[in-house]
Amino acid sequence: MREQKISLLMLQETHLSREYANEILQMYGKSMEIFFSADKYNPTGKAGVAVILNKNLIQTEGVVTTDLIPGRALLVQIPWHGGTYFNWLAIYAPNDDSESKLMWDKLTTEWEKHHLPHIDGMSGDFNLVEDALDRLPTHEDHRATVEAFTNFRRKMNLRDGWRNANPDTKDFTFTQMAGNFSRSRIDRIYVSAHRMNNCERWIIKDPPLSTNHRAIYVQMIHPSEPYVGKGRWTMPLHLLKNGKAIKEIEAVVKEMASDIQDLDERWTEDTNSQIIYAEGKKRMIQILQRYAKCSIPVKKAKMEQLQAELDAILQDDKTDEDSRLLKFSK
């Protein structure tokens, strides 16, 4: 969370107890806060959802939680800008169709009965898909369960953020390791219609920990916040130990110093020390960027190559589904 600057992290199938949560907070409590919902009868062996807040990036005091369905649905209300709250629903839906339908029906009833607050979004492992496109091989899920889910989603005015940003792209978050290695996008982030325009950089990728699910990332900003760009390029620190790169930089610096010394009275608007310095700086950045690309660890480069090949297979509609799954299994 620190390295990737994640403010809000949702976890599913956590099997978390208060004792275990306290142990985690003893080690990491200065940098994060944990809110969780556990199964009533088997907290360390079944279900469980958790919301992790990064104390360095988000307000953690005054957070209100509502345990709607123990181990399955947790509503978190986080103090935000201007005295408002950011309301989020963390979900871990049952794998059983009938249990899942009951859960979504109950959530719809709870909101209507108790006038619960409007939510800005929900995310988690839904163990179903609304569109057959989100399964490989493609097939529709249990109709009654999907209808119960869709009914709740529409009442909350929520949209599938990643699909909204990638309407024709195929990608998946879960691979069934048994059988034919079927894939699905059962892990999703839904965002309210009025927050959708404040979301960008929707990404599905492997998380930096061992798990059989891939993670979904999104960057969300407050509407009143000023636009912040990507920032300027910075040199990877390991290049300081790259002798070849340093030699090329030294050559540019010596050339810049020589050109400035040779200016004497030839100082003009087009030829002066500021321009020489600016052009030299551009050359140094180009050199360092070239070495930075060449110095990508072999393992990382191989992983990126494999991911690109997998993405190409996903989008290849000319190849039948069984052949694509066979390629994945290799």
Stockholm file with secondary structure:
# STOCKHOLM 1.0

chainA/1-330         MREQKISLLMLQETHLSREYANEILQMYGKSMEIFFSADKYNPTGKAGVAVILNKNLIQTEGVVTTDLIPGRALLVQIPWHGGTYFNWLAIYAPNDDSESKLMWDKLTTEWEKHHLPHIDGMSGDFNLVEDALDRLPTHEDHRATVEAFTNFRRKMNLRDGWRNANPDTKDFTFTQMAGNFSRSRIDRIYVSAHRMNNCERWIIKDPPLSTNHRAIYVQMIHPSEPYVGKGRWTMPLHLLKNGKAIKEIEAVVKEMASDIQDLDERWTEDTNSQIIYAEGKKRMIQILQRYAKCSIPVKKAKMEQLQAELDAILQDDKTDEDSRLLKFSK
#=GR chainA/1-330 SS CTTTTCSEEEEESCCCCHHHHHHHHHHHTTTEEEEEECCSSCTTTSCCEEEEEETTTSCCTTCEEEEEETTTEEEEEEECGGGCEEEEEEEECCSSHHHHHHHHHHHHHHHHHHTCCCCSEEEEECSCCSSGGGEESCCCCCHHHHHHHHHHHHHTTEEEHHHHHCTTCCCCSEECCSTTCCEECCEEEEEEHHHHTTEEEEEEECCSSCCSBCEEEEEECCTTSCCCCCCCCCCCGGGGGCHHHHHHHHHHHHHHHHHHHTTTTCCCSSSSHHHHHHHHHHHHHHHHHHHHHHTSCHHHHHHHHHHHHHHHHHTCTTSCHHHHHHHHHC
#=GC SS_cons         CTTTTCSEEEEESCCCCHHHHHHHHHHHTTTEEEEEECCSSCTTTSCCEEEEEETTTSCCTTCEEEEEETTTEEEEEEECGGGCEEEEEEEECCSSHHHHHHHHHHHHHHHHHHTCCCCSEEEEECSCCSSGGGEESCCCCCHHHHHHHHHHHHHTTEEEHHHHHCTTCCCCSEECCSTTCCEECCEEEEEEHHHHTTEEEEEEECCSSCCSBCEEEEEECCTTSCCCCCCCCCCCGGGGGCHHHHHHHHHHHHHHHHHHHTTTTCCCSSSSHHHHHHHHHHHHHHHHHHHHHHTSCHHHHHHHHHHHHHHHHHTCTTSCHHHHHHHHHC
//
